[in-house]
Amino acid sequence: MPNVSSSGPPMAATPLTRAVLEIDEYAAGLGWDQPARLFALVDTAQLRSQEPGLASQLGLDAAEQAAPLTPVEQDEIPAGTPLDEFLGTIAWPDAVAGCALTVERLMLPPSAESDVPVGLDDTALTKWVAEHPDRQEVRMTVAVLRDGSRESALRLRAKDSPNEVLTGAGLVPGLAEALHATFET
């Protein structure tokens, strides 16, 4: 699980941005070619008061200046289960303020869209993208809060540096919507 440290992610404008950058840094430390990872985002102050043992185990001692949101990594996503199907099975307890997902994908530049052959099924399209000379490997970290707030971080494998991470609320809208749907009853 990611922990707050003085050498952690750069200070961010919002607690959600800070959480996304903390998760991105944690994923970067694990290296590339990793499975998708799901995190619950919990209110740090609430965690300290309601679960002091867990807060201590996570290194969130009261004397420390901890981030407002604490990412807590969840169980591994079952191998072979499509991400959209898996997300459809999630229900969060009330104590969870938000959630985040980090996932690696291949991406093509917009200029390649006109080259996509017509009529490919998902398997053939995946193979075509994987073989495209302009493909880029990207790690996406997307987080949402119950109130609909969202933030994303994108890290290209070719520019694998904390200074090259792109952030923004609208970078991965489809995944943000799918994550937010996990809070709907």
C-alpha positions in Angstrom: 0.0 0.0 0.0 1.2 3.5 -0.7 2.2 5.5 2.3 2.8 9.2 2.8 6.4 10.1 3.0 8.5 13.3 2.9 9.9 12.1 -0.4 6.4 11.4 -1.8 4.6 12.9 -4.7 4.8 16.6 -5.3 2.3 18.8 -3.5 -0.9 18.9 -5.4 -3.7 21.4 -5.7 -6.4 19.1 -4.3 -6.5 16.1 -2.0 -7.8 14.0 -5.0 -4.9 15.1 -7.2 -2.5 14.3 -4.4 -4.0 10.8 -4.0 -3.8 10.1 -7.7 -0.1 11.2 -7.8 0.6 9.0 -4.7 -0.9 6.0 -6.4 1.0 6.7 -9.6 4.2 6.9 -7.6 3.4 3.6 -5.9 2.6 1.9 -9.2 5.8 3.3 -10.8 7.8 1.7 -7.9 6.4 -1.7 -8.9 7.5 -1.3 -12.5 5.7 -1.9 -15.7 3.8 -4.9 -17.0 1.7 -5.0 -13.8 -2.0 -6.0 -13.4 -4.7 -3.4 -12.8 -4.9 -2.3 -9.2 -8.0 -1.0 -7.3 -7.8 1.3 -4.3 -10.4 2.6 -1.9 -9.9 6.2 -0.9 -10.7 6.9 2.7 -10.7 10.1 4.7 -7.5 10.0 6.7 -8.8 11.8 9.8 -11.8 9.5 9.9 -9.6 6.4 9.5 -7.4 7.6 12.4 -10.4 8.1 14.7 -12.4 5.0 13.7 -9.6 2.5 13.0 -6.5 3.7 15.0 -4.8 0.3 14.7 -5.1 0.2 10.9 -4.1 3.9 10.7 -0.9 3.1 12.7 -0.2 0.0 10.5 -0.4 2.3 7.4 2.0 4.7 9.0 -0.6 7.4 9.5 0.5 8.5 13.0 -1.3 11.6 14.3 1.9 13.6 14.6 2.6 13.2 10.9 1.2 15.6 8.3 -0.8 13.0 6.3 -2.7 13.5 3.1 -6.4 14.1 3.5 -7.2 10.9 1.5 -5.5 7.6 2.1 -5.4 5.0 -0.7 -6.0 1.5 0.5 -5.2 -1.2 -2.1 -7.9 -3.8 -2.5 -7.6 -7.5 -3.4 -6.2 -8.3 -6.8 -8.6 -8.1 -9.7 -9.3 -11.6 -10.9 -7.2 -12.5 -13.9 -9.1 -12.9 -17.1 -12.1 -10.9 -15.9 -12.9 -7.9 -18.2 -12.4 -4.7 -16.3 -15.9 -3.4 -17.0 -17.5 -6.6 -15.7 -15.3 -6.5 -12.6 -16.2 -2.9 -11.9 -19.9 -3.8 -12.2 -19.6 -6.2 -9.2 -18.2 -3.6 -6.8 -20.2 -2.1 -3.9 -18.3 0.3 -1.5 -19.1 0.7 2.2 -20.1 4.2 3.4 -16.7 4.8 4.9 -15.1 4.8 1.5 -15.0 8.4 0.1 -13.8 7.4 -3.3 -11.9 4.9 -5.4 -9.0 4.7 -7.8 -7.7 2.3 -10.4 -4.4 2.1 -12.1 -4.2 0.2 -15.3 -1.7 -0.2 -18.2 -2.8 0.1 -21.8 -1.5 0.6 -25.4 -2.4 3.9 -26.9 -2.2 5.3 -30.4 -1.8 8.9 -31.4 -5.0 10.6 -32.9 -3.2 10.6 -36.3 -3.5 6.7 -36.4 -7.3 6.7 -36.1 -7.8 7.0 -39.8 -5.6 3.9 -40.3 -7.7 1.5 -38.2 -9.1 -1.2 -40.5 -12.9 -1.4 -40.6 -14.7 -4.4 -39.1 -12.1 -5.7 -36.6 -13.4 -7.5 -33.6 -11.9 -6.7 -30.2 -9.2 -9.4 -30.4 -8.1 -8.3 -33.9 -8.1 -4.6 -32.9 -6.0 -5.3 -29.9 -3.5 -7.2 -32.0 -3.5 -4.4 -34.6 -2.8 -1.8 -32.0 0.0 -3.9 -30.4 1.7 -4.2 -33.7 1.3 -0.5 -34.7 4.7 1.3 -34.9 3.4 4.4 -33.2 1.9 2.7 -30.2 2.7 4.0 -26.7 2.4 2.1 -23.5 0.7 4.2 -20.9 -0.2 3.7 -17.2 -3.5 5.4 -16.3 -4.4 6.2 -12.7 -8.0 7.4 -12.4 -9.7 8.4 -9.2 -13.3 9.5 -8.4 -15.1 10.6 -5.2 -18.7 9.9 -4.3 -19.6 13.5 -5.2 -18.4 13.0 -8.8 -15.0 14.7 -8.5 -12.4 13.1 -10.6 -8.7 13.2 -11.4 -6.4 11.2 -13.6 -2.7 10.8 -14.1 -1.1 9.4 -17.3 2.5 8.1 -17.4 4.0 7.0 -20.7 6.5 4.2 -20.5 8.8 6.1 -22.9 8.8 9.1 -20.5 8.8 7.2 -17.2 9.5 10.1 -14.9 7.5 11.8 -12.2 8.1 15.1 -14.0 6.5 13.8 -17.2 3.2 12.6 -15.6 0.2 14.4 -17.0 -2.8 15.1 -14.7 -6.3 16.3 -15.4 -9.9 15.6 -14.5 -10.9 14.7 -18.1 -8.0 12.6 -19.4 -9.8 9.2 -19.1 -13.5 10.1 -19.0 -14.9 6.6 -19.7 -12.9 4.9 -16.9 -13.8 7.8 -14.5 -17.5 7.2 -15.4 -17.2 3.4 -14.8 -15.5 4.0 -11.4 -18.1 6.6 -10.3 -20.8 4.0 -11.2 -19.4 1.8 -8.5 -21.0 4.2 -5.9 -24.4 4.2 -7.5 -27.0 1.9 -5.8 
